[in-house]
């Protein structure tokens, strides 16, 4: 949907209706991007709501009315990064059983071996495996959330998976 620069100007001046109109023009795209990035409809809705609030508070500082879409997308991107970061920080609260049930068939001893091998990994190794392999985050998303270069995360995942294979074969 095309954004009317005049409505952006009005929104910047405090017109709530104009802000609602320009925000409505990007709301679906914001949600799609958040859902793709986070993989959770509830989390996507949360970050879009937070983006809406932050955009309303900050629109007075928007200098170029023609850059509303990229500006609000940057806000969303930052919110998504924070959410991914919160997933990563919550790693200490992860119940391995919840993840393993989704990713590994319940085959008794194999499941126990996987849990044991995951427990022997360092926290950062376990975090990368759980978020990438079992939760489906791509390298870019992991790198952003962990605030590391994408190549570093990719190498660490490769080494950790190799380490896990060795543990499972022993």
C-alpha positions in Angstrom: 0.0 0.0 0.0 1.3 3.5 -0.8 1.9 5.9 2.0 0.7 9.5 1.6 3.5 11.8 2.6 1.0 14.4 3.6 -0.5 12.0 6.1 3.0 11.4 7.5 3.4 15.2 7.9 0.1 15.4 9.7 1.0 12.4 11.9 4.4 14.1 12.7 2.4 17.1 13.9 0.3 14.9 16.3 -2.7 13.9 14.2 -3.7 10.5 15.5 -6.0 9.7 12.6 -3.2 10.4 10.1 -0.8 8.3 12.1 -3.3 5.4 12.1 -3.7 5.7 8.4 0.0 5.5 7.6 0.6 2.8 10.2 -2.3 0.8 8.7 -0.6 1.0 5.3 2.4 -0.9 6.7 0.9 -3.0 9.5 0.5 -6.2 7.4 4.0 -6.0 6.2 5.3 -5.5 9.7 3.4 -8.5 11.0 4.7 -10.7 8.1 8.2 -9.6 8.7 7.9 -10.2 12.5 6.3 -13.6 12.0 9.0 -14.7 9.5 11.7 -13.5 11.8 10.3 -14.8 15.1 8.3 -17.8 14.0 5.6 -17.2 16.7 2.3 -15.4 15.9 2.0 -14.2 19.5 5.6 -12.8 19.6 5.0 -11.2 16.2 1.9 -9.5 17.4 3.8 -8.3 20.5 6.7 -6.8 18.6 4.3 -5.1 16.1 2.4 -3.6 19.0 5.6 -2.4 20.6 6.7 -1.0 17.2 3.4 0.9 16.9 3.9 2.5 20.3 7.5 3.4 19.7 6.7 4.8 16.2 3.9 7.0 17.7 6.3 8.3 20.3 9.1 9.0 17.9 7.3 10.2 14.7 8.0 13.8 15.7 11.6 13.1 15.0 11.1 11.7 11.5 12.8 14.1 9.2 11.8 12.8 5.8 8.1 12.0 5.3 9.0 9.8 2.4 11.0 7.5 4.6 8.2 6.4 7.0 8.2 2.8 5.7 11.9 2.1 6.1 11.9 4.0 9.4 9.2 1.9 10.9 10.7 -1.3 9.5 14.0 -0.4 11.3 12.1 0.0 14.6 10.5 -3.4 14.0 13.9 -4.9 13.2 15.3 -3.7 16.4 12.3 -5.0 18.4 12.7 -8.4 16.7 16.4 -8.5 17.5 15.6 -7.7 21.2 13.0 -10.5 21.2 15.5 -13.0 19.7 18.0 -11.8 22.3 15.4 -12.5 25.1 15.0 -16.0 23.7 18.7 -16.5 24.0 19.0 -15.0 27.4 16.2 -17.3 28.6 18.4 -20.3 27.7 19.0 -21.0 31.3 15.2 -21.5 31.7 15.0 -24.0 28.8 13.5 -27.3 29.7 15.4 -29.7 27.4 12.5 -32.2 27.6 10.2 -29.7 25.8 12.6 -29.3 22.9 13.5 -32.9 22.6 9.9 -34.0 22.4 9.5 -31.9 19.3 12.7 -32.8 17.6 13.5 -36.4 18.4 11.2 -39.4 18.1 10.5 -41.0 21.5 12.9 -43.9 21.3 13.8 -44.2 25.0 17.6 -44.7 25.0 18.2 -42.5 22.0 16.3 -39.7 23.6 18.2 -40.1 26.8 21.5 -40.1 24.8 20.6 -36.8 23.1 19.6 -35.2 26.4 22.8 -36.3 28.0 24.9 -35.1 25.0 23.1 -31.7 25.1 23.8 -31.4 28.8 27.5 -31.9 28.2 27.7 -29.0 25.8 28.7 -25.5 26.9 25.8 -23.1 27.3 26.5 -21.2 24.1 26.8 -24.4 22.1 23.6 -25.8 23.5 21.9 -22.5 22.8 22.9 -22.5 19.1 21.8 -26.1 18.6 18.4 -25.6 20.2 17.7 -22.3 18.4 18.9 -23.4 15.0 18.2 -27.1 14.7 15.1 -27.5 16.9 13.6 -24.0 16.7 14.5 -23.2 13.1 16.3 -19.9 13.4 18.6 -19.2 10.5 22.2 -18.0 10.9 21.4 -14.4 10.3 18.8 -14.4 13.1 21.1 -16.2 15.5 23.9 -13.8 14.7 21.7 -10.8 15.3 20.4 -12.2 18.6 23.7 -13.2 19.9 25.4 -10.1 18.6 28.1 -12.1 16.9 29.3 -12.2 13.2 27.2 -14.6 11.1 30.3 -16.6 10.2 31.2 -17.1 13.8 27.8 -18.5 14.6 27.9 -20.7 11.5 31.3 -22.1 12.4 30.3 -22.6 16.0 27.1 -24.5 14.9 29.1 -26.7 12.6 31.7 -27.5 15.3 29.0 -28.2 17.9 27.0 -30.5 15.6 30.3 -32.4 14.8 31.0 -32.6 18.6 27.4 -33.9 19.2 27.9 -36.6 16.5 31.1 -37.7 18.1 29.4 -37.9 21.5 26.5 -39.9 20.1 28.8 -42.4 18.4 31.0 -43.0 21.4 
